[in-house]
Amino acid sequence: MSKLIAIDDGHGMETPGKQTFKFPDGTIMKENEFNSAVANYLKEYLNHNGFDTLLVAPTDKDTPLEDRVKLANSKKADLYISIHADAFGVE
């Protein structure tokens, strides 16, 4: 029997303040850009290795944590992985 792994890519694209510091060229990376890429890679890797997966926040919109957890619980996920890449010292 396969195990179901819930994958949470954290904050949505427009969540205020969830970004990197400014890179030398002046650009930033929103946390969701990194997190969603990692979540999708993880999903593919886990599926390839026989696990079932559930993306609990599959869009770039900000999905409340309560909703993400309720979805995982309603599907009886065996494991919940939450991916975050918060910046430290962002001004």
C-alpha positions as CSV (number, residue, x, y, z in Angstrom):
1,M,0.0,0.0,0.0
2,S,1.4,3.4,-1.1
3,K,1.9,6.2,1.4
4,L,0.3,9.6,0.8
5,I,2.7,12.5,1.3
6,A,1.2,16.0,1.5
7,I,3.5,18.7,0.1
8,D,3.0,22.3,1.1
9,D,4.9,25.0,-0.8
10,G,4.3,27.6,1.9
11,H,3.3,31.2,1.1
12,G,1.6,32.4,-2.0
13,M,3.2,34.6,-4.6
14,E,1.7,37.8,-3.3
15,T,2.2,37.3,0.4
16,P,3.8,40.5,1.7
17,G,7.4,40.3,2.7
18,K,8.0,36.7,1.6
19,Q,11.0,37.3,-0.6
20,T,14.8,37.2,-0.7
21,F,17.0,40.1,-0.1
22,K,17.9,42.1,-3.3
23,F,20.5,40.4,-5.4
24,P,23.4,42.4,-6.8
25,D,21.5,43.1,-10.0
26,G,18.6,44.6,-8.0
27,T,16.2,41.7,-8.5
28,I,14.5,39.6,-5.8
29,M,13.0,36.1,-5.7
30,K,9.6,35.6,-4.1
31,E,9.6,32.7,-1.7
32,N,6.9,31.0,-3.7
33,E,9.0,30.9,-6.8
34,F,11.6,28.8,-5.0
35,N,9.1,26.8,-2.9
36,S,6.9,25.8,-5.8
37,A,9.8,24.6,-7.9
38,V,11.1,22.5,-5.0
39,A,7.6,21.2,-4.3
40,N,7.1,20.1,-7.9
41,Y,10.5,18.5,-8.1
42,L,9.8,16.6,-4.8
43,K,6.4,15.5,-6.1
44,E,7.9,14.1,-9.3
45,Y,10.7,12.4,-7.3
46,L,8.3,10.8,-4.8
47,N,5.9,9.7,-7.5
48,H,8.7,8.1,-9.4
49,N,9.6,6.2,-6.2
50,G,6.1,4.8,-5.7
51,F,4.6,7.4,-3.3
52,D,1.3,9.1,-3.8
53,T,1.5,12.9,-3.4
54,L,-0.9,15.7,-2.7
55,L,-0.1,19.4,-3.3
56,V,-2.1,21.2,-0.7
57,A,-1.5,24.6,-2.2
58,P,-1.3,23.9,-6.0
59,T,-1.6,27.5,-7.2
60,D,0.4,30.7,-6.6
61,K,-2.5,32.1,-4.6
62,D,-2.1,32.4,-0.8
63,T,-3.8,29.4,0.7
64,P,-4.4,29.7,4.4
65,L,-2.5,27.3,6.5
66,E,-5.7,26.0,8.1
67,D,-7.0,25.1,4.6
68,R,-3.8,23.3,3.7
69,V,-3.8,21.3,6.8
70,K,-7.6,20.4,6.5
71,L,-7.0,19.2,3.0
72,A,-4.1,16.9,4.1
73,N,-6.1,15.6,7.0
74,S,-9.2,15.0,4.9
75,K,-7.2,12.9,2.5
76,K,-5.5,11.1,5.4
77,A,-2.0,12.0,4.4
78,D,0.7,9.9,6.1
79,L,3.3,12.7,6.1
80,Y,3.1,16.4,5.7
81,I,6.1,18.3,4.3
82,S,6.1,22.1,4.4
83,I,8.8,23.9,2.3
84,H,9.9,27.4,3.2
85,A,12.8,29.6,2.1
86,D,12.3,32.7,4.2
87,A,14.9,35.4,3.8
88,F,16.8,36.6,6.9
89,G,17.4,40.3,7.4
90,V,15.2,41.6,4.5
91,E,14.8,45.3,4.8
